[in-house]
């Protein structure tokens, strides 16, 4: 669709590709979870809360990526484009992260290259740089013009923005097996930095004396604002939304971790974390053996590594969770991911 090809900014557009993609996503998640449950000796449940969170991510995606928001963001209003990006980063990404079934997250993040990439991206400095590059790069004039003219480019840019949102929230929400969240104070500082650094482009929008994007020259017909005023409003929306949401989450993180016991309770260590660490040690052992020219696996060889993973060498039940360090079991164990009561916090901490 082009501006010249429609009767107005609110002309109906069905967006069949987006709706089809969302339907495929929902089907893949539901069927993938059922298949993993059927093939597991100790299936991990998908709680009612997580289902609602996943449904919220899909609903927010539909709002941001279909009529009328998608059409306004593509051709008519910079403010609409900023609102669309804010929904994807601050709503879709965190709800998707906390709402996906945990067994699906385990399966998707198990490949060595995926795990290695996530380990690097969860480091706060790397995450801040990655989010800043992706979000600011998606708002350069050339990229904005390209996404206005091409549906394919628009899809690629939206995917990049979603990746930026996931990278932003992984150090805060966790849920990736074997990746523990930083301490609450570090998370708070990280959120402050994410609220300020990636959104510095908003100051350019606010204080610029001329419009920066020719693709939104007809903004008055869509939102009743001249292009320069539309650009200034977009700057305020970008800055205030990032500040309010991320600083609010940071305050919640600090308030929920006032004591060491509460912090440990928010980050229970489960068997999936231990298993993932064993897998990393095994991969490193294989690499060290290959570099040494022996082809052998260190620390007991492949059989010993397999024993450590399934727990048989130490008499550990591989289906049982492992207590957090320094917290004796006292007759009970931390919950399996996804097996807590409906409405409980997801693995890796609260979803707020």
N, C-alpha and C positions, 0 to 999 in steps of 0.2 A: 504494500500500500504506500502511496506517496501523497503528499499534501494536495497536489493537483488532481489526484485521482479520486478524492472523496468530496462529498457535499459539505462537510464540516468536521470539526474535531471530535464530535460525539456520534458520528455515523457508525452503525453497527458493523463490527468485524468479528467473525466466529472464532478465529484462532484455532483451527482444528489441530495443528501441529502441537501446540502447547497442551491442549486438553488430552490429546493422544499420548503425549509423553508422560503426563501426570498419571494417566490410567495405567500405562506400562509400569511406572515406578511403583504404584500401589500394588499391582498384581505381582511384580517381582519380589517385593518385600514380604507380602503375605505368603506366597508360595515357597519362597526361599526359607522363611522361618519354619513353615510346616515340614518341609523336607529335612531341614537340619534337626528338628525335633524327632522326626520319625527315625532318623539314622543315629540318634544319640542314646547311649545307655543311661545318661543322666540329663534329660532335656531341661533347658532353661526356659522359663515361662516369659510371656510378654504381658506385663501387667496392664491393668485397665488404665492406669495413669499414663503409661508409656503409649498406649494406643491413642488416647486422647491427644497427647503431645504430637504424635506423628500426624494425626488427622489435622491438628492445628497448623503444622508445617505445610501440608498439602493445601489447605484452605488459603493460607497466606500467600502461597505461591500462585494460586489461581487469581487472587485479588491483584497481585503485583504484575502478573505476566499475561493477563487477558484484558479484554475490553472492560472499561475504557482506559484503565491506567496504562496499559502497554502502548496504546495508540497515542495517548497524550505524551508519554515519555519518549516515544520514538520521533515524533514530528512537531509537537506543538509547544511544549513547556519544559524549561529546565527544572522548575520546581517539581513537576511531575516525575521527571527522570530521577531527581535526588530522592524523592519520596519512595520511588520504586526500589532504588538501591538500598535505602534505609530499611525497608521491609525485608529485603533479601538478607541483609547482613545481621540485623538486630532481632528479627523474628523467625524467619525461615531457618537460618543456620542453627541457632541454639535449639529450637524445637526439634529439628531433624536429628541433631546429635543426641539429645536425651530421649527421643521417642523411638529410635530404631531398636529392634530386638537385639539383645546383647549377643546372642549366638551368631547373628548375622554380622555384627561388628567384629566378633572374633574371626569369623571366616574371611571377611573382606580385608582385614588387616594382617592376616597371617603370612602372606608372601614376604620373603626377605626384603625385597626392595621397598615395599609399602611400609613395612615396619621400620626400616632404617630411615626412610623419609619422614615418617611421623615423629620419630625420636628427635630428629633435628628440628623439625618445625615447632615442636612443643616448647622449645627453649624460648623464653620471653624475648630476648633481643632478636632472634631469627624471626619469630612470629611478628614482631612489630615491623621489621623491615619488609617482610613478605606482604603483610596486609597493606602497608603504605604503598608499595610499588604497584600492587594489583588495583587498589581503589583509585589512586591518582592516575595510573595509566589508563584505566577505563574511562576517565573523564577528560582526557586530552581532546583537543578540538578535532584532530584527525580521526580518532576512534569514535567520537560522538557522531561525526558526519558519516562514517562508514556504517555504523549501526542504524543510522536513520535511513540509509539507502538499501540495506541488505538484511533480510531475515536471518541468513546464515551467520553473518557477523554479529547480529544482535544475540543469537543463541550462544555463540562462543563467549561474548563479553559477559552475558548473564551467568554462564558457568564459571567464569573467572571470578566474578563478584561473589558467587556462592562459595567457591573455594576460599576466598579471602575471609568470608564470614566463619567458615568452619575452622580455619587456622586461628582466627581471633579467639574463638570460644574453647578450643581444646585445652589450653592451659588452665582455664577457669572451671570448666565442667568435667573434664576428665572423660571417663567411660571407655578409653582406649586401653585394651589389656596391656599390662606391663608398663604403662606410663602413669606415674603418680603425679598429682598436682603439686605445684610449689606451695610453700607455706602461705597462710592467709595474708600476711603483710606483703609478701612478694606479689601475690595475686592482686592486691589492692594497688600497689605501685604500677604493676603491669597494666591494669585497667585504666589508670590515670593517663599513662603514656598512650594507650590506644585511643583514648578519648580526645587527645590533643594532637598527636602527630599526624595520623592519616587524614584528619579533617582540616589541616591548615589551608587547603585549597579554598575553604569557605571564606577565609578572610579576603582572598582575591575577588571572589564573587561579590562580597559586601562592599568593598572599597573601590572596585573598578569603576571608571568613568564612562565606559562604553561596553556594549554587549560583546561577549566573547564567542558566541556561537550563532552563526548565521542560520542554522537549521531551525531555530526557534524564533524567527523574526515575526511570526504570526501569533505570538502568544496572547495578544489581546483578544483574538477571536475565541480562544479556548478558556482562559482564566481571567480575562478582564484586566490584564496587566501589560504595560509596555515591556519590551524585551529587557531593558535595564532593570526595571522594578522586579520583574520575574526572576532575574538573575540574583538580585539582592535578597529576595525572599528565599530563594534556593540556598543561599549561603547561611542564612539564619537557621533554616530547617536542618541543614547538615550539621552545623556546629552544635546546636542545642540538643538535637536528638542523640548524638553521640555522647555529649556530656551528661545529660540527664540519665540515660539508660545505663551507661557503663559505670558512672560514679554511684548510682543507686545500687547496682549489683555489687560494687566494691564495698559499700557500706554494709550490705547484707553479709558478705563474706567475712568481714571483720567481726560483726555482731554474733555470728554463729560459731566463731572459733575463739571465744574468750578464755577457754582453758585448754590445756593439753589433752584432757580426756575427751572433750567435745571434738577437738580436731581429729583425734584418732577415730572417733565414732563416725565422723563424716567421711573418712577415707579408709574403710575396712579393706584389708588385704584378702583377696579371694584366690582360689586355686588357679584361675585363668591368668592372674598376674604372675604367679610362681612359674606356671608352665611356659609363659612367654619368655621369662628370664632364662629358663633352661634352654629354650630354643635358640636364644641369642648366644648363650655360652657354647652350645653345640656348633653353631655356624662359625663362631670365632675359632673354635678348636679345629674344625675342618680346614679353615683358611690357614691357620698356623701350621697344621700338618702338611698342607700342600706347599707352603713356602719353604718348609724344612726338607721337602723332597721325600718324606717317608710315606705320605698318603695315609698316615694313621691319625686317629682322633685322640687328642689328649684327654686327660682326666678320665681314664678308664675305658677309652675306646668307644665305638658305636654302641656296643651292648650296654656298657655302663651308662652312656648318655640316655639310651632308651629306658633303662631302669629308673634313672632319675626322673624322666618325664612322667612315667606311669606310676611312680611312687613305690614300686615293688622293692627297690633296694633298701629303702628305709622303713618299709612297712606302712607307708602312707596310703590312705584311701584316696585315689586320684579324683574321686567325685566329691571329696569333702573340701570345704574352704579352709584356708589357713588363717589362724588368728593374727591380728596385727602385732608387729614387734612390740614387746614390752607389755602386752595385754594378755594375761593368762586366760585360757578358755573358760575356766570355772564351770565346766560341765556343758558349755555351749560353744558354738562356732559362729563366725560371721556368716551372714546369709549368702546363699548362692546368688549370682547376678540375676535379677528379674524374679526372684522367688519371694521377695518381701511382700508385706500386705499391700493391698490396693491403696494407692495414694501415698506410698512410702517413697523415700528418695531413691532415685536410680543409682546404679553402681557408679562410683566416682564422685558422688556428692549430690547435693540438691540441685534441682534444675533451674532454680531462680537465678 
